[in-house]
Amino acid sequence: MPHNLLLASILVAILVIMLPAIFHLTRYIGAKSDNERKNEVYESGIRDTIGDPFNSFNVKYFLVGIVFLLFDVEILYILPWAVELKTLGVFGLIEMFVFIGLITGGLIYIFRLGVMKWI
């Protein structure tokens, strides 16, 4: 058996044996605090989750999440641009200014709509 295959099979065997053992040991080693406050349902700032599932709730949690993803994904475009700035030259610099201008315009539009207001 090749050494790489032997090493991979040993690592898989260790993971299959050790992970369940570690999870089982945490029941005995870890601290236990069982109280009413800890067992209370809490999800995304919404405390009243028990009741009619068709009650309306504030959609701003989802809007803020989507806005975060949109502005977080822009970093995926800015970082490679920063690495290759010398090879892209002035044209790459102008393109990035246009891109950042569009992102800034979107951010201003979102603030004017009041998406970030919580009151």
C-alpha positions as protocol buffer text, in pm:
chain_id: "A"
residue {
  index: 1
  type: MET
  ca { x: 0 y: 0 z: 0 }
}
residue {
  index: 2
  type: PRO
  ca { x: 143 y: 343 z: -91 }
}
residue {
  index: 3
  type: HIS
  ca { x: 244 y: 567 z: 197 }
}
residue {
  index: 4
  type: ASN
  ca { x: -5 y: 840 z: 105 }
}
residue {
  index: 5
  type: LEU
  ca { x: -296 y: 596 z: 108 }
}
residue {
  index: 6
  type: LEU
  ca { x: -179 y: 451 z: 439 }
}
residue {
  index: 7
  type: LEU
  ca { x: -153 y: 797 z: 595 }
}
residue {
  index: 8
  type: ALA
  ca { x: -496 y: 898 z: 465 }
}
residue {
  index: 9
  type: SER
  ca { x: -659 y: 581 z: 595 }
}
residue {
  index: 10
  type: ILE
  ca { x: -498 y: 628 z: 938 }
}
residue {
  index: 11
  type: LEU
  ca { x: -621 y: 989 z: 953 }
}
residue {
  index: 12
  type: VAL
  ca { x: -974 y: 885 z: 856 }
}
residue {
  index: 13
  type: ALA
  ca { x: -970 y: 607 z: 1116 }
}
residue {
  index: 14
  type: ILE
  ca { x: -852 y: 850 z: 1384 }
}
residue {
  index: 15
  type: LEU
  ca { x: -1127 y: 1097 z: 1293 }
}
residue {
  index: 16
  type: VAL
  ca { x: -1393 y: 827 z: 1293 }
}
residue {
  index: 17
  type: ILE
  ca { x: -1287 y: 705 z: 1638 }
}
residue {
  index: 18
  type: MET
  ca { x: -1174 y: 1026 z: 1807 }
}
residue {
  index: 19
  type: LEU
  ca { x: -1451 y: 1269 z: 1714 }
}
residue {
  index: 20
  type: PRO
  ca { x: -1737 y: 1067 z: 1865 }
}
residue {
  index: 21
  type: ALA
  ca { x: -1522 y: 995 z: 2170 }
}
residue {
  index: 22
  type: ILE
  ca { x: -1445 y: 1365 z: 2220 }
}
residue {
  index: 23
  type: PHE
  ca { x: -1811 y: 1462 z: 2180 }
}
residue {
  index: 24
  type: HIS
  ca { x: -1909 y: 1195 z: 2430 }
}
residue {
  index: 25
  type: LEU
  ca { x: -1647 y: 1310 z: 2681 }
}
residue {
  index: 26
  type: THR
  ca { x: -1771 y: 1669 z: 2672 }
}
residue {
  index: 27
  type: ARG
  ca { x: -2093 y: 1555 z: 2839 }
}
residue {
  index: 28
  type: TYR
  ca { x: -1891 y: 1455 z: 3145 }
}
residue {
  index: 29
  type: ILE
  ca { x: -1610 y: 1711 z: 3143 }
}
residue {
  index: 30
  type: GLY
  ca { x: -1798 y: 2031 z: 3053 }
}
residue {
  index: 31
  type: ALA
  ca { x: -1976 y: 2259 z: 3295 }
}
residue {
  index: 32
  type: LYS
  ca { x: -2347 y: 2208 z: 3341 }
}
residue {
  index: 33
  type: SER
  ca { x: -2584 y: 2497 z: 3393 }
}
residue {
  index: 34
  type: ASP
  ca { x: -2943 y: 2407 z: 3331 }
}
residue {
  index: 35
  type: ASN
  ca { x: -3168 y: 2699 z: 3409 }
}
residue {
  index: 36
  type: GLU
  ca { x: -3475 y: 2863 z: 3262 }
}
residue {
  index: 37
  type: ARG
  ca { x: -3286 y: 3158 z: 3113 }
}
residue {
  index: 38
  type: LYS
  ca { x: -3047 y: 2932 z: 2921 }
}
residue {
  index: 39
  type: ASN
  ca { x: -3325 y: 2715 z: 2782 }
}
residue {
  index: 40
  type: GLU
  ca { x: -3528 y: 3014 z: 2663 }
}
residue {
  index: 41
  type: VAL
  ca { x: -3588 y: 3033 z: 2289 }
}
residue {
  index: 42
  type: TYR
  ca { x: -3402 y: 3323 z: 2127 }
}
residue {
  index: 43
  type: GLU
  ca { x: -3363 y: 3365 z: 1755 }
}
residue {
  index: 44
  type: SER
  ca { x: -3233 y: 3675 z: 1575 }
}
residue {
  index: 45
  type: GLY
  ca { x: -3361 y: 3916 z: 1838 }
}
residue {
  index: 46
  type: ILE
  ca { x: -3714 y: 3780 z: 1822 }
}
residue {
  index: 47
  type: ARG
  ca { x: -3815 y: 3664 z: 2168 }
}
residue {
  index: 48
  type: ASP
  ca { x: -4173 y: 3556 z: 2104 }
}
residue {
  index: 49
  type: THR
  ca { x: -4131 y: 3253 z: 1877 }
}
residue {
  index: 50
  type: ILE
  ca { x: -4408 y: 3049 z: 2033 }
}
residue {
  index: 51
  type: GLY
  ca { x: -4754 y: 3101 z: 1894 }
}
residue {
  index: 52
  type: ASP
  ca { x: -4911 y: 3152 z: 1554 }
}
residue {
  index: 53
  type: PRO
  ca { x: -4652 y: 3093 z: 1280 }
}
residue {
  index: 54
  type: PHE
  ca { x: -4826 y: 3342 z: 1053 }
}
residue {
  index: 55
  type: ASN
  ca { x: -4761 y: 3644 z: 1275 }
}
residue {
  index: 56
  type: SER
  ca { x: -4576 y: 3918 z: 1094 }
}
residue {
  index: 57
  type: PHE
  ca { x: -4233 y: 4021 z: 1216 }
}
residue {
  index: 58
  type: ASN
  ca { x: -3975 y: 4278 z: 1121 }
}
residue {
  index: 59
  type: VAL
  ca { x: -3809 y: 4200 z: 787 }
}
residue {
  index: 60
  type: LYS
  ca { x: -3513 y: 4426 z: 858 }
}
residue {
  index: 61
  type: TYR
  ca { x: -3314 y: 4135 z: 997 }
}
residue {
  index: 62
  type: PHE
  ca { x: -3312 y: 3981 z: 652 }
}
residue {
  index: 63
  type: LEU
  ca { x: -3251 y: 4314 z: 477 }
}
residue {
  index: 64
  type: VAL
  ca { x: -2946 y: 4386 z: 690 }
}
residue {
  index: 65
  type: GLY
  ca { x: -2815 y: 4035 z: 619 }
}
residue {
  index: 66
  type: ILE
  ca { x: -2858 y: 4078 z: 245 }
}
residue {
  index: 67
  type: VAL
  ca { x: -2698 y: 4424 z: 250 }
}
residue {
  index: 68
  type: PHE
  ca { x: -2405 y: 4282 z: 448 }
}
residue {
  index: 69
  type: LEU
  ca { x: -2356 y: 4007 z: 191 }
}
residue {
  index: 70
  type: LEU
  ca { x: -2372 y: 4251 z: -98 }
}
residue {
  index: 71
  type: PHE
  ca { x: -2109 y: 4482 z: 46 }
}
residue {
  index: 72
  type: ASP
  ca { x: -1900 y: 4195 z: 176 }
}
residue {
  index: 73
  type: VAL
  ca { x: -1875 y: 4033 z: -166 }
}
residue {
  index: 74
  type: GLU
  ca { x: -1718 y: 4349 z: -307 }
}
residue {
  index: 75
  type: ILE
  ca { x: -1401 y: 4259 z: -118 }
}
residue {
  index: 76
  type: LEU
  ca { x: -1372 y: 3953 z: -343 }
}
residue {
  index: 77
  type: TYR
  ca { x: -1323 y: 4197 z: -631 }
}
residue {
  index: 78
  type: ILE
  ca { x: -1109 y: 4456 z: -454 }
}
residue {
  index: 79
  type: LEU
  ca { x: -843 y: 4221 z: -315 }
}
residue {
  index: 80
  type: PRO
  ca { x: -733 y: 4066 z: -649 }
}
residue {
  index: 81
  type: TRP
  ca { x: -739 y: 4412 z: -803 }
}
residue {
  index: 82
  type: ALA
  ca { x: -507 y: 4541 z: -530 }
}
residue {
  index: 83
  type: VAL
  ca { x: -264 y: 4254 z: -592 }
}
residue {
  index: 84
  type: GLU
  ca { x: -255 y: 4314 z: -969 }
}
residue {
  index: 85
  type: LEU
  ca { x: -267 y: 4694 z: -962 }
}
residue {
  index: 86
  type: LYS
  ca { x: 73 y: 4743 z: -1128 }
}
residue {
  index: 87
  type: THR
  ca { x: -9 y: 4515 z: -1420 }
}
residue {
  index: 88
  type: LEU
  ca { x: -355 y: 4665 z: -1473 }
}
residue {
  index: 89
  type: GLY
  ca { x: -225 y: 5019 z: -1491 }
}
residue {
  index: 90
  type: VAL
  ca { x: -435 y: 5332 z: -1519 }
}
residue {
  index: 91
  type: PHE
  ca { x: -724 y: 5152 z: -1693 }
}
residue {
  index: 92
  type: GLY
  ca { x: -757 y: 4914 z: -1394 }
}
residue {
  index: 93
  type: LEU
  ca { x: -748 y: 5209 z: -1156 }
}
residue {
  index: 94
  type: ILE
  ca { x: -1029 y: 5385 z: -1345 }
}
residue {
  index: 95
  type: GLU
  ca { x: -1235 y: 5064 z: -1351 }
}
residue {
  index: 96
  type: MET
  ca { x: -1199 y: 5027 z: -975 }
}
residue {
  index: 97
  type: PHE
  ca { x: -1301 y: 5389 z: -919 }
}
residue {
  index: 98
  type: VAL
  ca { x: -1615 y: 5324 z: -1126 }
}
residue {
  index: 99
  type: PHE
  ca { x: -1684 y: 5003 z: -928 }
}
residue {
  index: 100
  type: ILE
  ca { x: -1638 y: 5173 z: -590 }
}
residue {
  index: 101
  type: GLY
  ca { x: -1851 y: 5464 z: -712 }
}
residue {
  index: 102
  type: LEU
  ca { x: -2134 y: 5224 z: -798 }
}
residue {
  index: 103
  type: ILE
  ca { x: -2104 y: 5053 z: -459 }
}
residue {
  index: 104
  type: THR
  ca { x: -2102 y: 5390 z: -280 }
}
residue {
  index: 105
  type: GLY
  ca { x: -2407 y: 5500 z: -478 }
}
residue {
  index: 106
  type: GLY
  ca { x: -2586 y: 5182 z: -373 }
}
residue {
  index: 107
  type: LEU
  ca { x: -2494 y: 5245 z: -11 }
}
residue {
  index: 108
  type: ILE
  ca { x: -2627 y: 5600 z: -26 }
}
residue {
  index: 109
  type: TYR
  ca { x: -2947 y: 5472 z: -186 }
}
residue {
  index: 110
  type: ILE
  ca { x: -2990 y: 5215 z: 92 }
}
residue {
  index: 111
  type: PHE
  ca { x: -2941 y: 5479 z: 362 }
}
residue {
  index: 112
  type: ARG
  ca { x: -3191 y: 5711 z: 196 }
}
residue {
  index: 113
  type: LEU
  ca { x: -3449 y: 5431 z: 184 }
}
residue {
  index: 114
  type: GLY
  ca { x: -3406 y: 5390 z: 558 }
}
residue {
  index: 115
  type: VAL
  ca { x: -3308 y: 5023 z: 555 }
}
residue {
  index: 116
  type: MET
  ca { x: -3057 y: 5080 z: 834 }
}
residue {
  index: 117
  type: LYS
  ca { x: -3299 y: 5263 z: 1065 }
}
residue {
  index: 118
  type: TRP
  ca { x: -3412 y: 5036 z: 1347 }
}
residue {
  index: 119
  type: ILE
  ca { x: -3672 y: 5264 z: 1501 }
}
